[in-house]
C-alpha cells in the first residue's frame, strides 16, 4: 500500500456520514469500497472527494476486476519503447521512427447516442496518440451490432458510422480499415472500439509524468461543461436496463475542429520543448489526468476549479473535476515557458489557463477560491492511493454449462446438403457472400476519408491496412511501412473463449502476412459482460489465457489496451469479444499483396489443410439461424509457420495475391479473390472431406495464394522446404468463365459480385 502523506488541510467540509454512504452507492461504489475511502481519508469524505473516488475506483478507470488477469500479458519486445501505463504504447519502426497506438471502447455511450458516442470515441483515442508526441496518421474501428432486420440496429449502425466519419474526416486523420460484425448477441449492447496510430521520431516521445514542484499546471483546449459527468462510473461501469436512456446526459459531445487545433498547438509546443508533461482529459476528466500524472511522478498536484474555463454558470467543484467535456489537455510547464504556451495557444485560437501547480506533498488537492479563506480546500486525497490503489478483485470463475453442449454439437444433424449437390452449394455460397458478416464493407469505408495526409499505401478492402512512413514538410522519407489490422470473431469466443481468443491473435498475424508485414506489437479491447457473474468472468479469464499464450508464441508484446466490462442489457451478456489490433512493420511498403486475382492463367494455391469442422462458422450462423458448435481448432505453431512463409513470399514479390481464409471458409475466400480481381476461377477441392466441409469449414492457418507461371515452381519449392501443408487447387480464368469448384460450385462472376457488393447499402 502506498504511503499517505499528511493532508494539506484539516478543515475539508465532510458530508454527513449517512448521506455520504447513500451517495456513494448511487455513484457506483460498494459498501466495502466506501468504507475503504473513509479509512484512506481518515474521515468522512467531502462531496467532491466522493465523486472523485467513485470515478477513479470505477471499473472503467481502475480495472479492479481485470488487473490481476492482465498481468499475464508480456509487454517486452525488441520494438517496444513504451508499454502499458501511459496514454498509448509506442514501438520503434526503424530508421529512427516510432509509432504510438492504442485501442479503446466507447460502447455504452454509443448504444445511447450512436453519433456522439462513436465520434467522441475517435476523438479520445486520437488524443491518446498525440499526447505521446506523435502525429496521428491512421485510425481503424472494430464494430458490433445486432442483426439489421431490427430498425434500431440500423439506426445504431448508421449513427456510429456517421459519427466515426464525421469526426475523423473533419479532423484530417484517415480511417484506413477495421471490422464489423452483426449478431443478435449485440442487440442490447453494441460495441464501438476505436484504434488510432501516430508517427514520430523516437527522440520526440513524451510521457504524462508530473515533476518539478512549483511548475504550473495548464489546461489547454475547450471550456468545461456538464457534458459527460459520470461517464466512466454511471455509464461505462454498469449494465444497461430500462433506465439506460436516462444516462444520455453522461454522453460527451465532440468538436473535431477544436481537436484539430489542439493537435497542432500541442505538437508545436512539444516540438519546441515547452511541456514537462502532457496528458489528455478522457474518462473522469481532470480527475484522472491530474491524479495519474502526479502518481506517475511521485509528486502532488493542486487544482483551483475557479481557474478552469467554464462554459456553464454555477458549476460545482465536483462537476468541474469529473466533467468529461472533450478536446482538453493537461500540461505541466516550467514557469518561464508559460508565456510561450499562452502565445502559441492564442495564435492557434485555443484556450489555455494556468489552473494549478505541482507540489511536493504527494496529495491531490482541489481548491475553490470562490469560497472564504480557510474553507477553500474541497478535496484533499493521497494522489498515489487514488490513482494506483483502487480495490483489486479476484472474482469467482465458473465454467458455463453451455460450453459442453456447444462442443458436442453435431452440425450434420441439421440436414446439410449431400455431396455433389452443386445447385444447393452454389446457392448457399451466394447467400454467404451476401451475409452482413462477409459482404463488402465499401458502403461503410466510402463514408470515411481514407487518403487524407497522403500516407495511405493500401486502400480499405485488403486483409490489412498499410501506411507509408514519412513526415510531410520535414523532408524525411522512408521506404518502410506500417501495417495494421483489427480482428476478433465473437462467435468463436462464445463457443470456446480460450481458443477463440487465440484465433483472434492468429488471424491478425495472418492478415499482416498477406500484406508482407511482420507483427511487432498489439493493443486490445477486451469486451465482456458483468465480471461479477462467475460464468462471465470465466470467459474473460480463459480469453486472456488464450491471448497471452498466443502472443508469447508469436513473440508479440501487448503494449496498450482497454477492458470493457458490463456489456449486458437486461441480464444478457454480449459474446466474449477480445478484439485485437496488431501492428506490423514492413521493410518496403510497396511490396504488398491484395486479395484480388491479378491475371488469367495464374496458379492458385491453398496453403494449409482443411479439417471437417463447421462449429462456430458463418455457414451455420447465416444459413441455419444461430451460432452452433464450438469453434475451429488453433494450431499456433502451424499458424506461425504458414504466416511466416506467406509473409516472405509477399515481401519477395512472388505472390501475385494473398488472402487468408476466415469467415465462410475456402469457397468464400476464393470468391472474394475473384470478385476483387474481376476474374474467374477453375478449382478442385479434393481433400477427402464432405463437400460442405471442403467448401465452408473455417479451419485456421490457411491462405489462398495466386502466383504467375514464372513463380509457380519457386512457390512449390518454398512450401515444401517450409514443411507446411498445401495443395495446388486451380487457376485464374477470364471473367466470363465464372467461378467453378469442380463438382461443388458453379456461379457466374456477375452473380457473385452482385451478392457481395449490395447488402449493407
FENZI-V568487 format. One record per residue. N is the residue number from 0. SS is DSSP state (helix for helix, strand for strand, loop for the rest). BURIAL is # if it has 9 or more other ideal C-beta (glycine too) atoms within 8 Angstrom, else .. D_CENTER is the distance of its C-alpha to the mean C-alpha in Angstrom with 2 decimals. Layout:
BEGIN
n	ss	burial	d_center
N	SS	BURIAL	D_CENTER
N	SS	BURIAL	D_CENTER
END
This chain:
BEGIN
n	ss	burial	d_center
0	loop	.	31.74
1	loop	.	31.62
2	loop	.	35.00
3	loop	.	35.56
4	loop	#	37.47
5	loop	.	40.32
6	loop	#	39.40
7	loop	#	40.19
8	loop	.	41.89
9	loop	.	43.88
10	loop	.	44.23
11	loop	#	40.77
12	loop	.	41.45
13	loop	.	40.24
14	loop	#	39.79
15	loop	.	42.24
16	helix	.	41.05
17	helix	.	41.13
18	helix	.	39.29
19	helix	#	36.64
20	helix	#	36.07
21	helix	.	35.72
22	helix	#	33.30
23	helix	#	31.15
24	helix	#	30.70
25	helix	.	29.96
26	loop	#	27.18
27	loop	#	25.55
28	loop	#	27.27
29	loop	.	29.16
30	helix	#	32.84
31	helix	.	32.34
32	helix	#	29.64
33	helix	#	32.01
34	helix	.	34.84
35	helix	#	32.74
36	helix	#	32.25
37	helix	#	36.01
38	helix	.	36.74
39	helix	#	34.46
40	helix	#	36.10
41	loop	.	39.54
42	loop	.	40.17
43	loop	#	38.85
44	loop	#	35.93
45	loop	#	36.22
46	helix	#	34.29
47	helix	#	32.01
48	helix	#	31.46
49	helix	#	30.67
50	helix	#	27.98
51	helix	#	26.48
52	helix	#	26.56
53	helix	#	25.15
54	helix	#	21.99
55	helix	#	21.69
56	loop	#	22.48
57	loop	#	20.27
58	helix	#	17.65
59	helix	#	14.87
60	helix	#	16.39
61	helix	#	18.25
62	loop	#	16.39
63	loop	#	19.97
64	loop	#	19.42
65	loop	#	16.82
66	helix	#	17.95
67	helix	.	20.59
68	helix	#	18.43
69	helix	#	15.82
70	loop	.	18.89
71	loop	.	19.04
72	loop	#	16.43
73	loop	#	18.11
74	loop	#	16.92
75	loop	.	20.07
76	loop	#	20.46
77	loop	.	22.66
78	loop	#	20.11
79	strand	#	18.69
80	strand	#	19.94
81	strand	#	17.80
82	loop	#	15.93
83	loop	#	14.48
84	loop	.	16.40
85	loop	#	15.88
86	loop	#	13.72
87	loop	#	11.81
88	strand	#	12.76
89	strand	#	15.30
90	strand	#	16.95
91	strand	#	20.21
92	strand	#	20.25
93	strand	#	24.04
94	loop	.	26.95
95	loop	.	26.05
96	strand	#	22.66
97	strand	#	19.45
98	strand	#	15.79
99	strand	#	13.51
100	strand	#	9.72
101	strand	#	6.85
102	strand	#	3.31
103	strand	#	4.83
104	strand	#	6.50
105	loop	#	9.66
106	helix	#	11.13
107	helix	#	14.69
108	helix	#	15.56
109	helix	#	14.58
110	helix	#	16.69
111	helix	#	19.56
112	loop	#	19.34
113	helix	#	16.92
114	helix	#	17.79
115	helix	#	17.57
116	helix	#	14.66
117	helix	#	12.44
118	helix	#	14.34
119	helix	#	14.05
120	helix	#	10.29
121	helix	#	10.55
122	helix	#	13.44
123	helix	#	12.06
124	helix	#	9.27
125	helix	#	12.11
126	helix	#	14.46
127	helix	#	12.62
128	helix	#	13.19
129	helix	#	16.82
130	loop	#	17.65
131	loop	#	17.64
132	loop	#	20.15
133	loop	#	18.12
134	strand	#	18.48
135	strand	#	15.28
136	strand	#	15.89
137	strand	#	12.92
138	strand	#	9.86
139	strand	#	7.96
140	strand	#	6.54
141	strand	#	6.34
142	strand	#	9.39
143	strand	#	12.01
144	strand	#	15.54
145	loop	#	18.98
146	loop	#	21.59
147	loop	#	22.82
148	loop	.	26.39
149	loop	#	25.61
150	helix	.	26.16
151	helix	.	23.70
152	helix	#	20.83
153	helix	#	21.94
154	helix	#	22.06
155	helix	#	18.48
156	helix	#	17.34
157	helix	#	19.65
158	helix	#	18.74
159	helix	#	14.96
160	helix	#	15.49
161	helix	#	18.22
162	helix	#	16.29
163	helix	#	13.54
164	helix	#	16.52
165	helix	#	18.82
166	helix	#	16.89
167	helix	#	15.54
168	helix	#	18.93
169	helix	#	20.94
170	helix	#	19.06
171	loop	.	19.69
172	loop	#	16.28
173	loop	#	15.88
174	strand	#	13.21
175	strand	#	13.73
176	strand	#	11.85
177	strand	#	9.38
178	strand	#	10.40
179	strand	#	12.18
180	strand	#	14.25
181	strand	#	17.13
182	loop	#	18.84
183	helix	.	21.16
184	helix	#	19.10
185	helix	#	16.72
186	loop	#	19.72
187	loop	#	19.92
188	loop	#	16.30
189	loop	#	13.89
190	strand	#	10.11
191	strand	#	8.34
192	strand	#	4.57
193	strand	#	4.82
194	strand	#	4.72
195	strand	#	8.31
196	strand	#	10.99
197	strand	#	14.53
198	strand	#	17.84
199	strand	#	20.77
200	strand	.	23.81
201	helix	#	23.57
202	helix	.	26.27
203	helix	#	24.40
204	loop	#	21.78
205	loop	#	21.96
206	loop	#	21.22
207	loop	#	21.37
208	loop	.	24.41
209	loop	#	27.33
210	loop	#	30.77
211	loop	#	34.32
212	loop	#	36.12
213	loop	.	37.52
214	loop	#	34.74
215	strand	#	33.84
216	strand	#	30.47
217	strand	#	29.58
218	strand	#	27.36
219	strand	#	26.33
220	strand	#	25.21
221	loop	#	25.66
222	loop	.	28.07
223	strand	#	27.07
224	loop	#	27.54
225	loop	.	27.10
226	loop	#	23.91
227	loop	#	21.05
228	loop	#	23.48
229	loop	#	22.29
230	helix	#	18.74
231	helix	#	17.37
232	helix	#	20.32
233	helix	#	21.93
234	helix	#	19.00
235	loop	#	15.81
236	loop	#	17.83
237	loop	#	20.13
238	loop	#	20.53
239	strand	#	21.45
240	loop	.	25.14
241	loop	.	27.91
242	loop	.	27.35
243	helix	#	23.78
244	helix	.	25.15
245	helix	.	26.94
246	helix	#	23.70
247	helix	.	23.21
248	helix	.	24.50
249	helix	#	21.53
250	loop	#	19.28
251	loop	#	19.11
252	loop	#	20.54
253	loop	#	19.26
254	loop	#	21.44
255	helix	#	19.90
256	helix	.	23.33
257	helix	#	23.60
258	helix	#	20.28
259	helix	#	21.57
260	helix	#	24.67
261	helix	#	22.82
262	helix	#	21.00
263	helix	#	24.39
264	helix	#	26.44
265	helix	#	24.13
266	helix	#	23.85
267	helix	#	27.61
268	helix	#	28.41
269	helix	#	26.23
270	helix	.	28.03
271	loop	.	31.32
272	loop	.	30.59
273	loop	#	31.03
274	loop	#	28.28
275	loop	#	28.70
276	strand	#	25.18
277	strand	#	22.47
278	strand	#	19.71
279	strand	#	17.88
280	loop	#	18.65
281	loop	#	15.68
282	loop	#	15.93
283	loop	#	19.66
284	helix	#	20.64
285	helix	#	23.50
286	helix	#	23.76
287	helix	#	20.61
288	helix	#	20.82
289	helix	#	24.53
290	helix	#	24.74
291	helix	#	21.98
292	helix	#	23.58
293	helix	#	26.94
294	helix	#	25.93
295	helix	#	24.43
296	helix	#	27.71
297	loop	.	30.02
298	loop	#	31.57
299	strand	#	32.17
300	strand	#	31.33
301	strand	#	33.31
302	strand	#	32.17
303	strand	#	34.66
304	helix	#	33.13
305	helix	.	35.94
306	helix	#	34.94
307	loop	#	31.52
308	loop	.	31.85
309	strand	#	31.67
310	loop	.	31.69
311	loop	.	33.16
312	loop	.	36.41
313	loop	.	37.16
314	loop	#	33.79
315	loop	.	34.16
316	helix	#	32.95
317	helix	#	30.36
318	helix	#	28.98
319	helix	#	28.69
320	helix	#	27.00
321	helix	#	24.28
322	loop	#	23.76
323	loop	#	20.24
324	loop	#	21.71
325	loop	#	19.41
326	loop	#	19.99
327	strand	#	21.61
328	strand	#	21.72
329	strand	#	23.87
330	strand	#	25.91
331	strand	#	28.64
332	strand	#	31.48
333	loop	.	34.93
334	helix	.	37.72
335	helix	.	39.17
336	helix	#	35.98
337	helix	#	35.61
338	helix	.	37.86
339	helix	#	35.89
340	helix	#	32.61
341	helix	#	34.44
342	helix	.	35.98
343	helix	#	32.77
344	helix	#	31.08
345	helix	.	34.23
346	helix	.	34.28
347	helix	#	30.74
348	loop	.	31.50
349	loop	#	29.04
350	loop	#	30.28
351	strand	#	30.58
352	strand	#	32.51
353	strand	.	33.49
354	strand	#	32.57
355	strand	#	33.41
356	strand	#	33.86
357	strand	#	32.95
358	strand	#	35.51
359	loop	.	36.71
360	loop	#	36.84
361	loop	#	33.49
362	strand	#	33.33
363	strand	#	30.99
364	strand	#	33.62
365	strand	#	33.39
366	strand	#	36.56
367	loop	#	37.86
368	loop	.	40.69
369	loop	.	41.98
370	loop	.	43.32
371	loop	.	46.66
372	loop	.	46.83
373	loop	.	46.55
374	loop	.	44.04
375	loop	#	41.33
376	strand	#	38.95
377	strand	#	36.82
378	strand	#	34.38
379	strand	#	34.94
380	strand	#	32.54
381	strand	#	31.86
382	helix	#	28.74
383	helix	#	27.72
384	helix	#	28.34
385	helix	#	26.27
386	helix	#	23.20
387	helix	.	23.51
388	loop	.	25.81
389	loop	#	24.21
390	loop	#	25.35
391	loop	.	23.96
392	loop	.	24.25
393	loop	.	24.76
394	loop	#	24.61
395	loop	.	26.80
396	loop	.	25.36
397	loop	.	27.12
398	loop	.	26.59
399	loop	.	26.43
400	loop	.	29.61
401	helix	.	28.02
402	helix	#	26.57
403	helix	.	30.12
404	helix	.	30.95
405	helix	#	27.94
406	helix	#	28.87
407	helix	.	32.47
408	loop	#	31.93
409	loop	.	34.01
410	helix	#	32.75
411	helix	.	36.22
412	helix	.	37.66
413	helix	.	36.07
414	loop	.	38.71
415	loop	.	36.74
416	loop	.	38.70
417	loop	.	41.31
418	loop	.	41.30
419	loop	.	42.68
420	loop	#	41.75
421	helix	#	40.55
422	helix	.	40.72
423	helix	.	38.49
424	helix	#	35.85
425	helix	#	35.89
426	helix	.	35.37
427	helix	#	32.50
428	helix	#	30.80
429	helix	#	31.08
430	helix	#	29.68
431	helix	#	26.64
432	helix	#	26.12
433	loop	#	26.18
434	loop	#	23.78
435	loop	#	20.82
436	loop	#	18.55
437	loop	#	20.27
438	loop	#	21.86
439	loop	#	21.15
440	loop	#	18.21
441	helix	#	20.47
442	helix	#	21.15
443	helix	#	17.54
444	helix	#	17.07
445	loop	.	20.64
446	loop	.	19.74
447	loop	#	17.50
448	loop	#	19.21
449	loop	#	17.89
450	loop	.	20.81
451	helix	#	21.34
452	helix	#	22.06
453	helix	.	23.45
454	loop	#	21.11
455	strand	#	19.62
456	strand	#	21.50
457	strand	#	20.25
458	loop	.	19.65
459	loop	#	17.14
460	loop	#	18.56
461	loop	#	18.64
462	loop	#	16.82
463	loop	#	14.70
464	strand	#	14.70
465	strand	#	17.12
466	strand	#	18.04
467	strand	#	21.26
468	strand	#	21.80
469	strand	.	24.25
470	strand	#	25.09
471	loop	.	26.71
472	loop	.	29.91
473	loop	.	30.17
474	loop	.	31.79
475	strand	.	29.62
476	strand	.	28.51
477	strand	#	27.06
478	strand	.	27.16
479	strand	#	23.92
480	strand	#	20.64
481	strand	#	16.93
482	strand	#	15.11
483	strand	#	11.43
484	strand	#	10.02
485	strand	#	7.33
486	strand	#	9.34
487	loop	#	10.48
488	loop	#	13.78
489	helix	#	14.15
490	helix	#	17.84
491	helix	#	18.23
492	helix	#	16.67
493	helix	#	19.05
494	helix	#	21.91
495	loop	#	21.21
496	helix	#	18.22
497	helix	#	19.26
498	helix	#	19.77
499	helix	#	16.94
500	helix	#	14.42
501	helix	#	16.52
502	helix	#	16.39
503	helix	#	12.59
504	helix	#	13.10
505	helix	#	16.35
506	helix	#	15.26
507	helix	#	12.77
508	helix	#	15.89
509	helix	#	18.07
510	helix	#	16.20
511	helix	#	16.47
512	helix	#	20.06
513	helix	#	20.89
514	loop	#	20.48
515	loop	#	22.20
516	loop	#	19.50
517	strand	.	19.61
518	strand	#	16.43
519	strand	#	16.35
520	strand	#	13.38
521	strand	#	9.87
522	strand	#	6.94
523	strand	#	5.45
524	strand	#	4.74
525	strand	#	8.37
526	strand	#	9.78
527	loop	#	13.58
528	loop	#	16.84
529	loop	#	19.41
530	loop	#	19.65
531	loop	.	23.30
532	loop	#	24.12
533	helix	#	25.09
534	helix	#	23.98
535	helix	#	20.43
536	helix	#	20.30
537	helix	#	21.72
538	helix	#	18.88
539	helix	#	16.40
540	helix	#	18.85
541	helix	#	19.43
542	helix	#	15.83
543	helix	#	15.45
544	helix	#	18.81
545	helix	#	17.90
546	helix	#	14.76
547	helix	#	16.79
548	helix	#	19.74
549	helix	#	18.04
550	helix	#	16.52
551	helix	.	20.03
552	helix	#	21.78
553	helix	#	19.78
554	loop	.	20.00
555	loop	#	16.32
556	strand	#	15.53
557	strand	#	12.44
558	strand	#	12.47
559	strand	#	9.80
560	strand	#	7.24
561	strand	#	7.60
562	strand	#	9.85
563	strand	#	10.54
564	loop	#	14.12
565	loop	#	16.86
566	loop	#	15.26
567	strand	#	18.83
568	strand	#	21.45
569	loop	.	25.15
570	loop	.	24.58
571	strand	.	22.60
572	strand	#	19.24
573	loop	#	16.48
574	loop	#	16.13
575	loop	#	14.38
576	strand	#	10.89
577	strand	#	9.18
578	strand	#	6.33
579	strand	#	6.66
580	strand	#	6.17
581	strand	#	9.77
582	strand	#	11.88
583	strand	#	15.56
584	strand	#	18.76
585	strand	#	21.63
586	loop	.	25.20
587	loop	#	26.05
588	loop	#	23.56
589	loop	.	26.42
590	loop	#	26.65
591	loop	#	23.98
592	loop	#	24.48
593	loop	#	23.39
594	loop	#	23.96
595	loop	#	27.02
596	loop	#	30.45
597	loop	#	32.47
598	loop	#	36.18
599	loop	.	38.60
600	loop	.	40.11
601	loop	#	37.04
602	strand	#	36.75
603	strand	#	33.83
604	strand	#	32.68
605	strand	#	30.62
606	strand	#	29.21
607	loop	#	28.89
608	loop	.	30.79
609	loop	#	30.36
610	loop	#	31.02
611	loop	.	32.16
612	loop	#	28.99
613	loop	#	27.89
614	loop	#	26.17
615	loop	#	22.83
616	loop	#	23.39
617	helix	#	22.80
618	helix	#	26.57
619	helix	#	27.34
620	helix	#	24.73
621	helix	#	25.77
622	helix	#	29.45
623	helix	#	30.30
624	loop	.	28.35
625	loop	.	25.81
626	loop	#	23.79
627	loop	#	26.55
628	loop	#	27.02
629	loop	#	24.75
630	loop	#	22.67
631	loop	#	23.70
632	loop	.	24.66
633	loop	#	22.69
634	loop	.	24.89
635	helix	#	22.77
636	helix	.	25.71
637	helix	#	26.33
638	helix	#	22.70
639	helix	#	23.10
640	helix	#	26.49
641	helix	#	25.83
642	helix	#	22.70
643	helix	#	24.69
644	helix	#	27.55
645	helix	#	25.75
646	helix	#	23.92
647	helix	#	27.35
648	helix	#	29.05
649	helix	#	26.67
650	helix	#	26.97
651	loop	.	30.74
652	loop	.	31.00
653	loop	#	32.43
654	loop	#	30.01
655	loop	#	30.57
656	strand	#	27.53
657	strand	#	24.86
658	strand	#	22.62
659	strand	#	21.11
660	loop	#	22.41
661	loop	#	19.97
662	loop	#	20.24
663	loop	#	23.91
664	helix	#	25.31
665	helix	#	27.63
666	helix	#	29.34
667	helix	#	26.26
668	helix	#	25.05
669	helix	#	28.58
670	helix	#	28.84
671	helix	#	25.61
672	helix	#	27.08
673	helix	#	30.35
674	helix	#	29.05
675	helix	#	26.94
676	helix	#	30.06
677	loop	.	32.63
678	loop	#	34.59
679	strand	#	35.90
680	strand	#	35.89
681	strand	#	38.55
682	strand	#	37.30
683	loop	.	38.53
684	loop	#	36.42
685	loop	.	39.09
686	loop	.	37.37
687	loop	.	39.72
688	loop	#	37.19
689	loop	#	37.63
690	helix	#	36.76
691	helix	#	33.95
692	helix	#	32.20
693	helix	#	32.95
694	helix	#	31.37
695	helix	#	28.45
696	loop	#	27.56
697	loop	#	23.98
698	loop	#	25.13
699	loop	#	22.61
700	loop	#	23.29
701	loop	#	24.85
702	strand	#	24.93
703	strand	#	27.15
704	strand	#	28.81
705	strand	#	31.56
706	strand	#	33.96
707	loop	#	37.15
708	helix	.	40.52
709	helix	.	40.89
710	helix	#	37.84
711	helix	#	38.33
712	helix	.	40.51
713	helix	#	38.29
714	helix	#	35.32
715	helix	#	37.45
716	helix	.	38.63
717	helix	#	35.18
718	helix	#	34.07
719	helix	.	37.25
720	helix	.	36.94
721	helix	#	33.39
722	loop	.	34.74
723	loop	#	31.96
724	loop	.	32.99
725	strand	#	33.28
726	strand	.	35.48
727	strand	.	36.79
728	strand	#	36.30
729	strand	#	37.64
730	strand	#	37.68
731	strand	#	36.38
732	strand	#	39.05
733	loop	.	39.84
734	helix	.	38.05
735	helix	.	41.18
736	helix	.	41.22
737	loop	#	38.11
738	strand	#	35.86
739	strand	#	37.98
740	strand	#	37.31
741	loop	.	40.81
742	loop	.	42.01
743	loop	#	38.63
744	strand	#	37.17
745	strand	.	38.92
746	strand	#	37.23
747	loop	.	37.62
748	helix	#	34.99
749	helix	.	35.49
750	helix	#	34.73
751	helix	#	31.59
752	helix	#	30.42
753	helix	.	31.23
754	helix	#	29.47
755	helix	#	26.25
756	helix	#	26.17
757	helix	#	27.09
758	loop	#	25.38
759	loop	#	22.54
760	loop	.	24.86
END
